[in-house]
């Protein structure tokens, strides 16, 4: 209901002002990487200023054990006692909701301080640290003034407190506890230490029974918490013999990613204590592993350490250390004495001190975390002494300041260590803490010109470990009552979304920070994974300097490689942008409204108007994109009059079956026309932010635009939205078609138009057409009303739009007519495509054969009888497509119960029709009869009419479903001794 002919004709009018250019993918990705490099550098400089301020403030401070200082405690602020007085450390702290911080109440003038529940708020070390770090407030505010796109800035102290700007109130959990300890966060650990290889030795001799073994297991678990993706480890339990916690990983180290750490934690529970502890055997094994691993060039190629967890040692084992570790002492020794007895403490202390490590005693479970943290300070000493202020960046994670049902805000953190510069401590290498700031991933997306990437194109970035920083296929949340984050969302590997690259060519090139190009055929799923688009993509990639990230751009072959330029005057464009039905993609960056506070509330459309009229000279806008927006506004403007005329002509839509018409262009411009009141819309969410699949957003075009672009020029895509719940079955049908400049693959798709109508209206039209007979007396020899046949209207992916049984609407045809679908697959009318989902969440066909041709004769009458149905329906849909709601000249050329959900891998099928097959007839041999069917493509659409003989029952041939199957990798169920 948006006349494509009007648009193509309008393009012809601007022929002299139109040009088509091929996109240079390599130059594009380099330009984007440079833009991101500048943005990342800006964030790094803000952190560097915090480092300098913190170190200077500490240098001027003298420790005072009796210091009394009232600071803003993030948990206690604004809290009063029963008499109405503010609590100690809980003074009045003004908080105001701020949209830049997700509308959370914050104080943009001051920071406040969070102290872990297990620490004393007024411990002298904490009070002194909070006192001297108060000077960071000025720098926090100054950084925010310099770069208003900054969000959370903070200082995580080595003493455990966490200073955050802007100040915000922290709420304990239902048990009154705040478990957050900044020293456990990846940004802290990465900044404080270098990559490391670690062997953890756990004593499981008889003396470790009971509470000691429980404390030992918790100590190991806490050590694992401090290891990151750049670290490598293994765990060995020992008594008279060695017992690798994971027997399959004997004699090596594994990367400390989340999956490996969780796997080892599960095996820890299988440990039990018995026998005598032979530490010498364990030490020999640990040194050999570290030596062999280092010599192969694997692992961190940096620090190495042995963590010993035991209730005592009867010897110092100096002969072993002399053999493997002296005089260089390249392997540090950290010893953890479990229990209250100190009889063997001296030996363990000696081992740690003689090997540049650290000794600590852990008597209770409450002592574990604080004592484990001490080793980080030791490993940070070389960096502190050498004053290595390395900038570190984390992988993506979800903003923890938001509740899980508040939305998805992915972050990365840039962090730097803070060292003591005081003369008396400098030689000891004292780490004061780590400063950092969060960078929303959406900031990266703003630098990406989606309009240059085409309909299916996208940009993505990964870390040096191959984990995704941003990718349109990353799905960090899952739905289960409310949206929850997946346990492994931050460690999704590129190979898990670009799974067609079986040899990891693309992944390895990007991990190794190379620049280049790679091509492959891909199968991209759309519409909740139910449909698939098969295309060839060209990938261009390069590194982002100053970060551990690499950037990639994917462009689809054909129309995706070409860019269209048009030109109109500013006056023309502004005039046509003023229409109330015009909107722009909210998540696209036409103008940067984050740089100045006075621009924060502006819409993109409003910013463009102010920019073009010169009323806001401080606005920074994408001139090229805005010029194309103006062109699209002018070209698409006549469709308004067309829609108005249809609305006035009530005979065209007397029963209000068609509810909304819409148009979208390659620049993110949309026009929407309602033919019913907003409150009367059947699908209230369509074309709103509630239905992200069907609007322009940061990483993809609307679904109706993407699907139309892959149809033949001039054809229409019909579909119904999917719903998992029967009670919420869709009641609408969407139809759309793409507008191309030329009828070939090198012509860019410049726009798509469409309508959404009531499903009941669409089906009624269908059944009316099916009952119209061409005979003179009007009688039908066979009709879809006959009980002998079943009539279906299905789409090119095999989903039912019309069936005599309304409950089947939206179902996959193979689930209803398994025998027929099986035959269609055998005949090549449809093909099955196998897909994989490596981010899934899981709860814990008999072949038909043709009979001889002579046996088909009894069914020829059936095939002939249903031909007229096909003819009439073809006329119906052609008329529906091209006459009453669409202009006919579409080919005119323009020269210009609740179970736990767990992460899993699944395999599932999708189905696509073969375009070249327009009509197919067939019969299927069942148990004692033959089942006949006819399928015919409806011209200029993605639809097929299927008429199936209902008198032959084929129950022996199973339905074909699209249900995913979990891929289970072969694992040995090996216990630990």
Secondary structure in CASP SS format (residue, H / E / C, confidence):
PFRMAT SS
TARGET T0000
AUTHOR 0000-0000-0000
METHOD secondary structure of the structure
MODEL  1
X C 1.00
X C 1.00
X C 1.00
X H 1.00
X H 1.00
X H 1.00
X H 1.00
X H 1.00
X H 1.00
X H 1.00
X H 1.00
X H 1.00
X H 1.00
X C 1.00
X H 1.00
X H 1.00
X H 1.00
X C 1.00
X E 1.00
X E 1.00
X E 1.00
X E 1.00
X C 1.00
X C 1.00
X H 1.00
X H 1.00
X H 1.00
X H 1.00
X H 1.00
X H 1.00
X H 1.00
X H 1.00
X H 1.00
X H 1.00
X H 1.00
X H 1.00
X H 1.00
X H 1.00
X H 1.00
X H 1.00
X H 1.00
X H 1.00
X H 1.00
X H 1.00
X H 1.00
X H 1.00
X H 1.00
X H 1.00
X H 1.00
X H 1.00
X H 1.00
X H 1.00
X H 1.00
X H 1.00
X H 1.00
X H 1.00
X H 1.00
X H 1.00
X H 1.00
X H 1.00
X C 1.00
X C 1.00
X C 1.00
X C 1.00
X C 1.00
X C 1.00
X C 1.00
X C 1.00
X C 1.00
X C 1.00
X C 1.00
X C 1.00
X E 1.00
X C 1.00
X C 1.00
X C 1.00
X C 1.00
X C 1.00
X C 1.00
X E 1.00
X C 1.00
X C 1.00
X C 1.00
X C 1.00
X C 1.00
X E 1.00
X C 1.00
X C 1.00
X C 1.00
X C 1.00
X C 1.00
X C 1.00
X C 1.00
X C 1.00
X C 1.00
X E 1.00
X E 1.00
X E 1.00
X H 1.00
X H 1.00
X H 1.00
X C 1.00
X C 1.00
X E 1.00
X E 1.00
X E 1.00
X E 1.00
X C 1.00
X C 1.00
X C 1.00
X C 1.00
X E 1.00
X E 1.00
X E 1.00
X C 1.00
X C 1.00
X C 1.00
X C 1.00
X C 1.00
X C 1.00
X C 1.00
X C 1.00
X C 1.00
X H 1.00
X H 1.00
X H 1.00
X H 1.00
X H 1.00
X H 1.00
X H 1.00
X H 1.00
X H 1.00
X H 1.00
X C 1.00
X C 1.00
X H 1.00
X H 1.00
X H 1.00
X H 1.00
X H 1.00
X H 1.00
X H 1.00
X H 1.00
X H 1.00
X H 1.00
X H 1.00
X C 1.00
X C 1.00
X C 1.00
X C 1.00
X C 1.00
X C 1.00
X E 1.00
X E 1.00
X E 1.00
X E 1.00
X E 1.00
X C 1.00
X C 1.00
X C 1.00
X C 1.00
X E 1.00
X E 1.00
X E 1.00
X E 1.00
X C 1.00
X E 1.00
X C 1.00
X C 1.00
X C 1.00
X C 1.00
X C 1.00
X C 1.00
X C 1.00
X C 1.00
X C 1.00
X C 1.00
X C 1.00
X C 1.00
X C 1.00
X C 1.00
X H 1.00
X H 1.00
X H 1.00
X C 1.00
X H 1.00
X H 1.00
X H 1.00
X H 1.00
X H 1.00
X H 1.00
X H 1.00
X C 1.00
X C 1.00
X C 1.00
X E 1.00
X E 1.00
X E 1.00
X E 1.00
X E 1.00
X E 1.00
X E 1.00
X E 1.00
X C 1.00
X C 1.00
X H 1.00
X H 1.00
X H 1.00
X C 1.00
X C 1.00
X H 1.00
X H 1.00
X H 1.00
X H 1.00
X H 1.00
X H 1.00
X H 1.00
X H 1.00
X H 1.00
X H 1.00
X H 1.00
X H 1.00
X H 1.00
X H 1.00
X H 1.00
X C 1.00
X C 1.00
X C 1.00
X C 1.00
X C 1.00
X C 1.00
X E 1.00
X E 1.00
X E 1.00
X E 1.00
X E 1.00
X E 1.00
X E 1.00
X C 1.00
X C 1.00
X C 1.00
X E 1.00
X E 1.00
X E 1.00
X C 1.00
X C 1.00
X H 1.00
X H 1.00
X H 1.00
X C 1.00
X C 1.00
X C 1.00
X C 1.00
X E 1.00
X E 1.00
X C 1.00
X C 1.00
X H 1.00
X H 1.00
X H 1.00
X H 1.00
X H 1.00
X H 1.00
X H 1.00
X H 1.00
X H 1.00
X H 1.00
X H 1.00
X C 1.00
X C 1.00
X C 1.00
X C 1.00
X C 1.00
X C 1.00
X C 1.00
X C 1.00
X C 1.00
X C 1.00
X H 1.00
X H 1.00
X H 1.00
X H 1.00
X H 1.00
X H 1.00
X H 1.00
X H 1.00
X H 1.00
X H 1.00
X H 1.00
X H 1.00
X H 1.00
X H 1.00
X H 1.00
X H 1.00
X H 1.00
X C 1.00
X C 1.00
X C 1.00
X C 1.00
X C 1.00
X C 1.00
X C 1.00
X E 1.00
X E 1.00
X E 1.00
X E 1.00
X E 1.00
X E 1.00
X E 1.00
X E 1.00
X C 1.00
X C 1.00
X C 1.00
X C 1.00
X C 1.00
X C 1.00
X C 1.00
X H 1.00
X H 1.00
X H 1.00
X H 1.00
X H 1.00
X H 1.00
X H 1.00
X C 1.00
X C 1.00
X C 1.00
X C 1.00
X C 1.00
X C 1.00
X E 1.00
X E 1.00
X E 1.00
X E 1.00
X E 1.00
X E 1.00
X E 1.00
X E 1.00
X C 1.00
X C 1.00
X C 1.00
X C 1.00
X C 1.00
X C 1.00
X H 1.00
X H 1.00
X H 1.00
X H 1.00
X H 1.00
X H 1.00
X H 1.00
X H 1.00
X H 1.00
X C 1.00
X C 1.00
X C 1.00
X C 1.00
X E 1.00
X E 1.00
X E 1.00
X E 1.00
X E 1.00
X C 1.00
X C 1.00
X H 1.00
X H 1.00
X H 1.00
X H 1.00
X H 1.00
X H 1.00
X H 1.00
X H 1.00
X H 1.00
X H 1.00
X H 1.00
X H 1.00
X H 1.00
X H 1.00
X H 1.00
X C 1.00
X H 1.00
X H 1.00
X H 1.00
X H 1.00
X H 1.00
X C 1.00
X C 1.00
X C 1.00
X C 1.00
X C 1.00
X C 1.00
X E 1.00
X E 1.00
X C 1.00
X C 1.00
X C 1.00
X E 1.00
X E 1.00
X C 1.00
X C 1.00
X C 1.00
X C 1.00
X C 1.00
X C 1.00
X C 1.00
X C 1.00
X C 1.00
X C 1.00
X C 1.00
X E 1.00
X E 1.00
X E 1.00
X E 1.00
X E 1.00
X E 1.00
X E 1.00
X E 1.00
X E 1.00
X E 1.00
X C 1.00
X C 1.00
X C 1.00
X H 1.00
X H 1.00
X H 1.00
X H 1.00
X C 1.00
X C 1.00
X C 1.00
X C 1.00
X E 1.00
X E 1.00
X E 1.00
X E 1.00
X E 1.00
X E 1.00
X E 1.00
X E 1.00
X E 1.00
X E 1.00
X H 1.00
X H 1.00
X H 1.00
X H 1.00
X H 1.00
X H 1.00
X C 1.00
X C 1.00
X C 1.00
X H 1.00
X H 1.00
X H 1.00
X H 1.00
X C 1.00
X C 1.00
X C 1.00
X C 1.00
X E 1.00
X E 1.00
X E 1.00
X E 1.00
X E 1.00
X C 1.00
X C 1.00
X C 1.00
X C 1.00
X E 1.00
X E 1.00
X E 1.00
X E 1.00
X C 1.00
X C 1.00
X C 1.00
X C 1.00
X C 1.00
X C 1.00
X E 1.00
X E 1.00
X E 1.00
X C 1.00
X C 1.00
X C 1.00
X E 1.00
X E 1.00
X E 1.00
X C 1.00
X C 1.00
X C 1.00
X H 1.00
X H 1.00
X H 1.00
X C 1.00
X E 1.00
X H 1.00
X H 1.00
X H 1.00
X C 1.00
X C 1.00
X C 1.00
X C 1.00
X C 1.00
X C 1.00
X C 1.00
X C 1.00
X H 1.00
X H 1.00
X H 1.00
X H 1.00
X H 1.00
X H 1.00
X H 1.00
X C 1.00
X C 1.00
X C 1.00
X C 1.00
X E 1.00
X E 1.00
X E 1.00
X E 1.00
X E 1.00
X E 1.00
X E 1.00
X E 1.00
X E 1.00
X E 1.00
X E 1.00
X C 1.00
X C 1.00
X C 1.00
X C 1.00
X E 1.00
X E 1.00
X E 1.00
X E 1.00
X E 1.00
X E 1.00
X E 1.00
X E 1.00
X E 1.00
X E 1.00
X E 1.00
X E 1.00
X E 1.00
X C 1.00
X C 1.00
X C 1.00
X C 1.00
X C 1.00
X C 1.00
X E 1.00
X E 1.00
X E 1.00
X E 1.00
X E 1.00
X E 1.00
X E 1.00
X C 1.00
X H 1.00
X H 1.00
X H 1.00
X H 1.00
X E 1.00
X E 1.00
X E 1.00
X E 1.00
X C 1.00
X C 1.00
X C 1.00
X C 1.00
X H 1.00
X H 1.00
X H 1.00
X H 1.00
X H 1.00
X H 1.00
X H 1.00
X H 1.00
X C 1.00
X C 1.00
X C 1.00
X C 1.00
X E 1.00
X E 1.00
X E 1.00
X C 1.00
X C 1.00
X C 1.00
X C 1.00
X C 1.00
X C 1.00
X E 1.00
X E 1.00
X C 1.00
X C 1.00
X C 1.00
X C 1.00
X H 1.00
X H 1.00
X H 1.00
X C 1.00
X C 1.00
X C 1.00
X C 1.00
X H 1.00
X H 1.00
X H 1.00
X H 1.00
X H 1.00
X H 1.00
X H 1.00
X H 1.00
X H 1.00
X C 1.00
X C 1.00
X C 1.00
X C 1.00
X C 1.00
X C 1.00
X C 1.00
X E 1.00
X E 1.00
X C 1.00
X H 1.00
X H 1.00
X H 1.00
X H 1.00
X H 1.00
X H 1.00
X H 1.00
X H 1.00
X H 1.00
X H 1.00
X H 1.00
X H 1.00
X H 1.00
X H 1.00
X C 1.00
X H 1.00
X H 1.00
X H 1.00
X H 1.00
X H 1.00
X H 1.00
X H 1.00
X H 1.00
X H 1.00
X H 1.00
X H 1.00
X C 1.00
X H 1.00
X H 1.00
X H 1.00
X H 1.00
X C 1.00
X C 1.00
X C 1.00
X C 1.00
X E 1.00
X E 1.00
X E 1.00
X E 1.00
X E 1.00
X E 1.00
X E 1.00
X E 1.00
X C 1.00
X C 1.00
X C 1.00
X E 1.00
X E 1.00
X E 1.00
X E 1.00
X E 1.00
X E 1.00
X C 1.00
X C 1.00
X C 1.00
X H 1.00
X H 1.00
X H 1.00
X C 1.00
X C 1.00
X C 1.00
X C 1.00
X C 1.00
X C 1.00
X C 1.00
X C 1.00
X C 1.00
X C 1.00
X C 1.00
X H 1.00
X H 1.00
X H 1.00
X C 1.00
X C 1.00
X C 1.00
X C 1.00
X C 1.00
X C 1.00
X C 1.00
X C 1.00
X H 1.00
X H 1.00
X H 1.00
X H 1.00
X H 1.00
X H 1.00
X H 1.00
X C 1.00
X C 1.00
X C 1.00
X C 1.00
X C 1.00
X C 1.00
X E 1.00
X E 1.00
X E 1.00
X E 1.00
X C 1.00
X C 1.00
X C 1.00
X C 1.00
X C 1.00
X C 1.00
X H 1.00
X H 1.00
X H 1.00
X C 1.00
X C 1.00
X C 1.00
X E 1.00
X E 1.00
X E 1.00
X E 1.00
X E 1.00
X E 1.00
X E 1.00
X E 1.00
X E 1.00
X C 1.00
X C 1.00
X C 1.00
X C 1.00
X C 1.00
X C 1.00
X C 1.00
X C 1.00
X E 1.00
X E 1.00
X E 1.00
X E 1.00
X E 1.00
X E 1.00
X E 1.00
X E 1.00
X E 1.00
X E 1.00
X H 1.00
X H 1.00
X H 1.00
X H 1.00
X H 1.00
X H 1.00
X H 1.00
X H 1.00
X H 1.00
X H 1.00
X H 1.00
X H 1.00
X C 1.00
X C 1.00
X C 1.00
X C 1.00
X C 1.00
X C 1.00
X C 1.00
X C 1.00
X C 1.00
X C 1.00
X C 1.00
X C 1.00
X C 1.00
X C 1.00
X C 1.00
X C 1.00
X C 1.00
X C 1.00
X E 1.00
X E 1.00
X E 1.00
X E 1.00
X E 1.00
X E 1.00
X E 1.00
X C 1.00
X C 1.00
X C 1.00
X E 1.00
X E 1.00
X E 1.00
X E 1.00
X E 1.00
X C 1.00
X C 1.00
X H 1.00
X H 1.00
X H 1.00
X C 1.00
X C 1.00
X C 1.00
X E 1.00
X H 1.00
X H 1.00
X H 1.00
X H 1.00
X C 1.00
X H 1.00
X H 1.00
X H 1.00
X H 1.00
X H 1.00
X H 1.00
X H 1.00
X H 1.00
X H 1.00
X H 1.00
X C 1.00
X C 1.00
X E 1.00
X E 1.00
X E 1.00
X E 1.00
X E 1.00
X E 1.00
X E 1.00
X E 1.00
X E 1.00
X E 1.00
X E 1.00
X E 1.00
X E 1.00
X E 1.00
X C 1.00
X C 1.00
X C 1.00
X C 1.00
X C 1.00
X C 1.00
X C 1.00
X C 1.00
X C 1.00
X H 1.00
X H 1.00
X H 1.00
X H 1.00
X H 1.00
X H 1.00
X H 1.00
X H 1.00
X H 1.00
X H 1.00
X H 1.00
X H 1.00
X H 1.00
X H 1.00
X H 1.00
X H 1.00
X H 1.00
X H 1.00
X H 1.00
X H 1.00
X H 1.00
X H 1.00
X H 1.00
X H 1.00
X H 1.00
X H 1.00
X H 1.00
X H 1.00
X H 1.00
X H 1.00
X H 1.00
X H 1.00
X C 1.00
X C 1.00
X C 1.00
X C 1.00
X C 1.00
X C 1.00
X C 1.00
X C 1.00
X C 1.00
X C 1.00
X C 1.00
X C 1.00
X C 1.00
X C 1.00
X C 1.00
X C 1.00
X E 1.00
X E 1.00
X E 1.00
X E 1.00
X E 1.00
X E 1.00
X E 1.00
X E 1.00
X E 1.00
X E 1.00
X E 1.00
X E 1.00
X E 1.00
X C 1.00
X C 1.00
X C 1.00
X C 1.00
X C 1.00
X E 1.00
X E 1.00
X E 1.00
X E 1.00
X E 1.00
X E 1.00
X E 1.00
X C 1.00
X C 1.00
X C 1.00
X C 1.00
X E 1.00
X E 1.00
X E 1.00
X E 1.00
X E 1.00
X E 1.00
X E 1.00
X E 1.00
X C 1.00
X C 1.00
X C 1.00
X E 1.00
X C 1.00
X E 1.00
X E 1.00
X E 1.00
X E 1.00
X E 1.00
X E 1.00
X E 1.00
X C 1.00
X C 1.00
X C 1.00
X C 1.00
X C 1.00
X C 1.00
X C 1.00
X C 1.00
X C 1.00
X C 1.00
X C 1.00
X C 1.00
X C 1.00
X C 1.00
X C 1.00
X E 1.00
X E 1.00
X C 1.00
X C 1.00
X C 1.00
X C 1.00
X C 1.00
X C 1.00
X C 1.00
X C 1.00
X C 1.00
X C 1.00
X C 1.00
END
